[in-house]
């Protein structure tokens, strides 16, 4: 079993760096009533480090959102429970010959999954019962997943192979069929162009992917891959203006 020692502090430090923003956008803006299936071409936003415009000859890609997303007053979440995600992920990796992941730790706000019984390989942040007060009317996001982090800790070729299989399985759950395209645009398997940022983001339908690259040292590398819901615009209902002063009569 491979060992993973990814530091949460390291992840936070890497996220403070400037990222490279790209997108595989849908033809319609994301709303709370979004459809799960759309058609779109691949597009990328301009970057000071790298610009790869899409040519007209490039065939369009069909984007399928694996899971619906919703939002409360302050943030978005996947309409997906931890156990349902674990079952779906395990079903995928078991078909590749791996044993299913187990719960390493769990609380109202988070859960971690392990493949060796000692260290986590997927860390999940979820909505607690206390967050229900921030749900919009008619919604209940208790326990729903807000974000996932896949550790890409590697001490050699065997770990790297497992990481690649886990990556494909994870992406295929949230953006079915687009795992190769997403990994290519984030330069996960290949050397990125010189000057490319270590923290790279990609929007694909209702999902935001973040790849945080860390070359590590001569013994190991400690990169990470994050899955988050794309932003959903929220405009709260307007409230009547409270009178603070009344105009004097002439």
C-alpha positions in Angstrom: 0.0 0.0 0.0 1.3 3.4 -0.8 1.9 6.0 1.9 0.6 9.5 1.6 1.8 12.4 3.8 0.2 15.5 2.3 0.2 18.5 4.6 -3.0 20.6 4.7 -0.7 23.6 5.5 1.1 23.0 2.2 -2.1 22.9 0.3 -3.2 26.2 1.7 0.1 27.8 0.9 -0.1 26.6 -2.7 -3.6 27.9 -3.1 -2.3 31.4 -2.2 -0.3 31.4 -5.4 -1.7 32.8 -8.7 -3.5 30.1 -10.7 -4.0 29.7 -14.4 -7.7 30.0 -15.3 -9.1 28.0 -18.1 -12.5 26.8 -18.9 -14.6 24.2 -20.8 -17.7 26.3 -20.8 -21.3 25.4 -21.4 -23.4 27.3 -23.9 -25.8 28.5 -21.1 -24.9 30.2 -17.7 -25.1 28.0 -14.6 -28.3 28.5 -12.6 -29.9 26.7 -9.7 -32.2 24.9 -12.2 -29.3 23.8 -14.5 -29.7 20.9 -16.8 -27.4 17.9 -16.4 -26.5 17.7 -20.1 -25.4 20.3 -22.6 -23.2 20.7 -25.7 -20.2 23.0 -25.9 -16.9 23.6 -27.6 -13.7 23.8 -25.6 -12.5 27.3 -24.8 -9.8 28.8 -22.7 -9.5 32.2 -21.1 -6.4 34.3 -21.9 -3.5 33.9 -19.6 -0.4 36.1 -19.3 1.7 32.9 -19.0 0.1 30.8 -21.8 -2.5 31.3 -24.5 -3.9 28.5 -26.5 -6.8 29.8 -28.7 -9.3 27.2 -30.0 -9.5 26.8 -33.7 -12.7 26.4 -35.6 -11.6 23.0 -36.8 -11.7 21.6 -33.2 -14.8 19.4 -32.8 -17.2 20.4 -30.0 -17.2 18.4 -26.8 -20.4 17.3 -25.1 -20.3 18.2 -21.4 -22.3 16.1 -19.1 -22.5 17.1 -15.5 -22.2 14.0 -13.3 -24.0 15.6 -10.4 -26.3 18.5 -9.8 -25.1 21.5 -7.8 -26.9 24.0 -5.6 -26.0 26.8 -3.2 -26.8 28.3 0.1 -26.5 31.9 1.0 -22.7 31.8 1.1 -21.4 28.9 -1.0 -22.1 26.1 -3.5 -22.2 22.4 -3.0 -22.8 19.2 -4.9 -26.1 17.5 -4.4 -24.2 14.4 -3.3 -23.6 12.6 0.0 -20.3 11.2 1.1 -21.5 7.6 1.1 -23.0 7.8 -2.4 -19.7 9.3 -3.7 -17.6 6.6 -2.0 -19.8 3.8 -3.5 -19.6 5.3 -7.0 -15.8 5.9 -6.7 -15.2 2.4 -5.3 -17.2 0.8 -8.1 -15.0 2.6 -10.6 -11.6 1.7 -9.1 -12.6 -1.9 -8.3 -13.2 -2.4 -12.0 -9.6 -1.4 -12.4 -8.4 -4.1 -10.0 -8.1 -1.9 -6.8 -9.7 -2.5 -3.4 -12.4 0.0 -2.5 -11.6 2.9 -0.2 -12.7 3.0 3.4 -13.7 5.8 5.8 -10.6 6.8 7.8 -12.3 9.6 9.7 -15.7 11.3 9.7 -17.4 14.3 11.3 -20.3 16.6 10.6 -18.1 18.9 8.5 -15.6 16.5 6.8 -14.7 12.9 6.0 -11.5 11.3 4.7 -11.1 8.1 2.7 -8.1 5.8 2.8 -6.6 3.0 0.7 -4.1 1.8 3.3 -6.0 2.2 6.6 -3.4 4.7 7.9 -3.4 7.9 5.8 -6.0 9.7 3.7 -6.1 9.8 -0.1 -9.3 11.7 -0.5 -10.4 14.5 1.9 -14.0 15.7 1.7 -15.5 18.8 3.1 -19.3 18.7 3.6 -22.1 20.8 4.9 -23.0 20.3 8.6 -26.5 20.3 10.1 -25.7 23.9 11.4 -25.3 25.0 7.8 -29.0 24.2 7.1 -29.9 27.7 8.4 -28.1 29.1 5.4 -29.9 26.9 2.8 -32.2 28.7 0.4 -35.9 28.2 0.8 -37.0 24.6 -0.1 -33.5 23.2 0.0 -31.7 21.0 2.5 -28.0 20.6 1.8 -27.1 18.9 5.1 -24.3 16.4 4.5 -23.8 17.4 0.9 -20.2 17.6 -0.5 -18.7 21.1 -0.8 -15.3 20.1 -2.1 -12.9 17.1 -2.5 -9.2 16.8 -2.5 -7.3 13.9 -4.0 -3.8 13.5 -2.7 -1.3 12.9 -5.5 1.5 12.0 -3.1 4.0 9.8 -4.9 7.2 8.0 -4.0 7.7 6.3 -7.3 6.2 4.8 -10.5 3.7 2.5 -8.6 2.2 5.4 -6.7 2.0 7.6 -9.8 0.1 4.8 -11.7 -2.4 4.6 -8.9 -2.8 8.4 -8.8 -3.5 8.4 -12.6 -6.2 5.7 -12.2 -7.7 7.5 -9.3 -7.7 10.8 -11.2 -9.5 9.3 -14.2 -12.1 7.7 -12.0 -12.7 10.9 -10.0 -13.1 13.1 -13.0 -15.2 10.6 -14.9 -17.8 10.8 -12.0 -18.2 14.6 -12.2 -17.5 15.1 -15.9 -18.1 11.8 -17.7 -15.9 11.1 -20.6 -13.7 14.2 -20.2 -11.0 12.9 -18.0 -8.3 12.9 -20.7 -9.2 16.4 -21.9 -9.2 17.9 -18.4 -5.9 16.3 -17.5 -4.3 17.5 -20.7 -5.4 21.1 -20.2 -4.1 21.1 -16.7 -0.8 19.5 -17.7 -1.1 16.8 -15.1 0.8 14.1 -17.1 3.1 16.3 -19.1 5.6 19.0 -18.4 3.9 22.4 -18.4 5.3 25.2 -20.6 8.0 27.3 -19.0 6.6 29.9 -16.6 3.3 28.1 -16.2 1.8 28.6 -12.7 1.9 25.7 -10.2 -1.8 26.2 -9.3 -4.1 25.7 -12.3 -7.8 25.9 -12.5 -10.3 24.6 -15.1 -14.1 25.1 -15.3 -16.0 22.3 -16.9 -19.8 22.6 -16.8 -20.8 22.9 -13.2 -17.4 21.8 -11.9 -14.3 23.7 -11.0 -11.1 21.6 -11.1 -7.9 22.8 -9.4 -4.5 21.1 -9.8 -1.8 22.2 -7.4 1.6 21.0 -8.6 4.4 20.4 -6.2 7.6 18.8 -7.6 8.6 17.8 -4.1 12.2 16.5 -3.8 14.3 13.6 -4.8 12.3 11.2 -2.7 8.7 12.2 -3.3 6.2 14.6 -4.9 3.2 16.0 -3.1 0.8 17.5 -5.6 -3.0 17.6 -5.1 -6.2 17.7 -7.2 -9.3 19.5 -6.1 -13.0 19.3 -7.2 -15.4 22.1 -6.4 -18.8 23.3 -7.6 -18.6 26.1 -10.1 -20.0 29.4 -8.9 -23.8 29.9 -9.0 -24.9 33.5 -9.0 -27.0 34.4 -6.0 -29.2 37.5 -5.8 -31.0 37.7 -2.5 -34.6 38.9 -2.4 -34.7 42.7 -2.0 -36.0 44.0 1.3 -38.0 47.1 1.8 -36.0 50.2 2.4 -36.1 51.4 6.0 -36.8 55.1 6.5 -33.9 56.8 8.2 -35.2 60.4 7.6 -38.4 62.1 6.2 -38.1 65.0 3.9 -39.4 68.1 5.6 -42.5 69.7 4.1 -42.1 73.0 2.4 
